[in-house]
């Protein structure tokens, strides 16, 4: 078992990223909810997403993640830092340059950093599956057009004030009319910002087990995605 060394804040988004999709907030627009539901079905559906047990991915060459969605255990490799923790209760262990971090304060900081990495990096991987989570407010923003000229519908995502690490964020997602998939997003650091900080594609959709995941954000990075039914127990227990 993972040794329990310290406890960090557990944020609502950790629960949201682990929970099955499908429970929309009543404040959301019905048309936006319908589009999000349609996108979920195009990616394989809620049952297939719930059955995706272990996820592995490489976040833009910076960090490698393994995530047990059933237990909340994660393994994060980030350069010379290794974090083994449970993102539901905030407990775990960490290593720096192969040496275990035993100082309580330093370990707490490492686990909090690991949790923040996981929240950010998992959202970049699976955001379209999380549009119907509790605390997410969906608004239909009208028809749009993808860079290649294909028609799309735009849905805006905002968050309740107690959701996640950055509840003031706002996202716009373009759901392609022909594929039904999210094929572009725009990120606003603050929901009231007039212009996005970035706009990038969600492309290169591929099947992994029973679900579809996007493998391209426009930067030619290999996400090294894998979805598995089983992994060695030591993956979440040993450096």
C-alpha positions in Angstrom: 0.0 0.0 0.0 1.1 3.6 -0.5 2.6 5.0 2.7 0.5 7.8 4.2 2.9 10.6 5.1 0.9 13.8 4.8 -2.6 15.2 4.0 -3.3 18.0 1.6 -6.5 19.9 0.7 -8.8 17.8 -1.4 -10.6 20.0 -4.0 -13.9 19.3 -5.5 -12.4 18.9 -9.0 -10.6 15.8 -7.8 -13.9 14.2 -7.2 -15.3 15.5 -10.4 -12.5 14.0 -12.5 -13.0 10.6 -10.9 -16.8 10.5 -11.0 -18.9 9.1 -13.8 -20.2 11.7 -16.3 -23.8 12.5 -16.7 -25.1 14.7 -13.8 -25.6 18.2 -15.3 -26.4 21.3 -13.2 -30.0 22.6 -13.5 -28.6 26.1 -14.3 -27.2 24.9 -17.6 -29.0 25.6 -20.9 -31.0 22.6 -22.2 -29.5 23.0 -25.6 -25.9 23.1 -24.3 -26.7 20.0 -22.1 -28.0 18.2 -25.2 -24.8 19.0 -27.1 -22.6 17.8 -24.3 -24.6 14.6 -24.0 -24.3 14.0 -27.7 -20.6 14.5 -27.5 -20.3 12.0 -24.7 -22.2 9.5 -26.8 -19.9 10.1 -29.7 -16.9 9.4 -27.5 -18.3 6.0 -26.4 -20.9 6.9 -23.9 -21.1 7.2 -20.1 -20.9 3.5 -19.5 -17.7 3.1 -21.5 -16.2 6.1 -19.7 -17.1 4.6 -16.3 -15.5 1.3 -17.4 -12.1 3.0 -18.4 -10.2 1.8 -15.3 -6.6 2.8 -15.7 -5.4 5.8 -17.7 -1.8 6.6 -18.7 -0.7 9.7 -20.5 2.3 12.1 -21.1 1.3 15.7 -20.5 3.2 17.7 -23.2 6.6 16.1 -22.4 6.5 17.6 -18.9 4.9 14.9 -16.7 3.8 11.2 -17.1 0.7 10.1 -15.3 -0.9 6.8 -14.3 -4.3 7.0 -12.7 -6.5 4.4 -11.2 -9.9 5.9 -11.6 -11.5 3.4 -9.2 -9.3 4.1 -6.2 -8.0 7.6 -7.0 -4.4 6.4 -6.8 -2.0 8.2 -9.1 1.7 8.0 -10.1 3.2 11.2 -11.4 6.7 11.3 -12.9 8.0 14.9 -13.4 11.7 15.1 -14.2 13.5 14.2 -11.0 10.3 14.2 -8.9 8.1 11.2 -8.3 4.7 11.4 -6.5 2.6 8.4 -5.5 -0.6 9.7 -3.9 -4.3 9.3 -3.6 -6.1 12.4 -5.1 -9.2 11.7 -3.2 -7.8 12.0 0.3 -4.5 13.8 -0.4 -2.2 11.2 1.2 0.9 9.7 -0.3 4.7 9.8 -0.7 7.1 11.6 -2.9 10.8 11.3 -4.0 13.3 13.8 -5.3 16.4 12.5 -7.2 15.6 9.0 -6.0 15.5 10.0 -2.3 12.2 9.8 -0.4 11.0 13.2 1.0 10.5 12.6 4.7 10.3 16.2 6.0 6.6 16.7 6.8 6.4 20.3 5.4 8.4 19.4 2.2 6.2 16.3 1.7 3.1 18.3 2.1 4.2 20.8 -0.6 5.2 17.9 -2.9 1.8 16.3 -2.5 0.0 19.6 -3.0 2.0 20.2 -6.2 1.3 16.7 -7.4 -2.4 17.1 -6.9 -2.3 20.4 -8.8 -0.4 18.8 -11.7 -3.0 16.0 -11.8 -5.9 18.4 -11.8 -4.5 20.4 -14.7 -3.1 17.6 -16.8 -6.1 15.3 -16.4 -8.4 18.1 -17.5 -6.3 18.6 -20.6 -6.8 14.9 -21.4 -10.5 14.3 -20.6 -12.3 17.7 -20.5 -15.0 16.6 -23.0 -16.0 13.8 -20.6 -16.5 16.2 -17.7 -18.8 18.7 -19.3 -21.8 17.2 -17.4 -20.2 17.1 -14.0 -21.9 18.8 -11.0 -20.7 22.3 -10.6 -20.2 22.9 -14.3 -22.6 25.4 -15.9 -23.1 25.0 -19.6 -24.3 27.8 -21.9 -25.1 27.5 -25.6 -23.1 30.3 -27.3 -24.4 29.8 -30.9 -23.2 28.3 -34.1 -19.5 28.5 -35.0 -17.0 27.4 -37.6 -13.8 25.3 -37.2 -10.6 26.5 -38.9 -11.2 24.1 -41.8 -14.6 25.6 -42.4 -16.7 22.9 -41.0 -19.8 23.9 -39.0 -19.8 23.6 -35.2 -21.9 24.5 -32.2 -20.2 26.5 -29.4 -20.8 25.7 -25.7 -19.4 27.8 -22.9 -18.3 26.1 -19.6 -18.1 28.0 -16.3 -17.9 26.7 -12.8 -19.5 27.1 -9.4 -17.3 29.1 -7.0 -16.3 26.0 -4.9 -15.3 23.8 -7.9 -11.6 23.0 -8.5 -8.4 25.0 -8.1 -9.4 27.8 -10.5 -13.2 28.2 -10.5 -13.0 31.6 -12.3 -11.8 29.9 -15.5 -14.0 29.8 -18.5 -13.8 27.6 -21.6 -15.5 27.6 -25.0 -15.7 24.4 -26.9 -16.6 23.8 -30.5 -18.6 20.6 -31.1 -18.3 19.7 -34.8 -21.6 19.2 -36.5 -20.4 16.2 -38.6 -18.5 14.2 -36.0 -20.3 15.3 -32.8 -16.9 15.6 -31.1 -15.2 18.5 -29.4 -12.7 19.7 -32.0 -11.5 23.0 -30.6 -11.4 24.9 -27.3 -10.6 28.4 -26.0 -9.4 29.0 -22.5 -10.1 32.2 -20.5 -8.2 32.6 -17.2 -11.1 34.6 -15.8 -14.6 34.2 -16.9 -14.9 37.9 -17.5 -11.8 38.2 -19.8 -12.8 39.5 -23.2 -10.2 37.4 -25.1 -8.9 33.9 -24.5 -5.4 33.1 -23.3 -5.2 30.3 -25.8 -7.3 28.6 -28.6 -6.2 25.2 -29.8 -7.6 22.1 -31.6 -8.8 18.9 -30.0 -8.0 16.6 -32.9 -6.5 13.2 -33.7 -9.3 11.4 -32.0 -8.5 7.7 -31.5 -10.1 4.7 -29.8 -8.6 3.4 -26.6 -10.5 0.5 -25.3 -14.2 1.5 -25.4 -13.6 5.3 -25.5 -12.3 8.0 -27.8 -9.6 10.4 -26.7 -8.1 13.3 -28.5 -4.3 12.9 -29.2 -3.5 16.3 -30.7 -3.6 19.9 -29.4 -1.8 21.3 -32.4 1.7 21.0 -31.1 2.7 17.5 -32.5 3.2 16.2 -28.9 2.8 12.4 -28.4 0.5 12.0 -25.5 1.4 8.3 -25.2 -2.2 7.5 -24.1 -3.1 4.1 -22.9 -6.3 2.8 -21.3 -6.0 -0.6 -19.5 -8.1 -2.9 -17.4 -5.2 -3.9 -15.2 -1.7 -2.8 -14.2 0.9 -4.2 -11.8 0.0 -3.2 -8.2 3.6 -1.9 -7.7 2.9 0.9 -10.1 1.2 2.9 -7.4 3.2 1.5 -4.5 6.9 1.6 -5.4 9.3 4.1 -6.9 
